[in-house]
């Protein structure tokens, strides 16, 4: 039996936790641009770009790396999240930044 966590499990947990604090966690699909992060998170006037990967054996496409570097270089908030624990840490950070209790 395989109990490995999958990328879809990380995404589902992220969406559930963001919605629990009143935010939106939108799947980002951009037909004109390859390599965009998986999710755009909107919480209290802030925008976060999130790439989710499974904890083991995850690989990045070259265009994902290029786009992530561009986001960081241009002062956008970009996070790589690979586990439910990292989702929880991300939620804690957002709560601090937005004064959500």
Phi, psi and omega in degrees: 000134182257119180251019181294138177283139181255163178303320180297329177291320178296314179299317180297316179296318178300310181301315181299315182289323177294316179296327179295335178259013175089011181262182176237142180233094189265135174288129182257117175235122183231095185302331182278343186228122177272150175094004180292152177299160183296321189227146167248123181253128180242119180216119173044054176080004179248151179237131179235135175258129186230128171256127177254142176219157174284156187296330183239149175056033179268140179234150179257138169286150181305319181292332175295318179296315180300314182292319178299316178297321179297316179302312181296315180301327182262021172066027172272153179277113180236134178227143170258125181236126186238005181202166177295325177297321177291327173300312181299320177295317178300317179297317178300316179297315180298317179301318179295316183291334184247006180058040175266133180260000000 
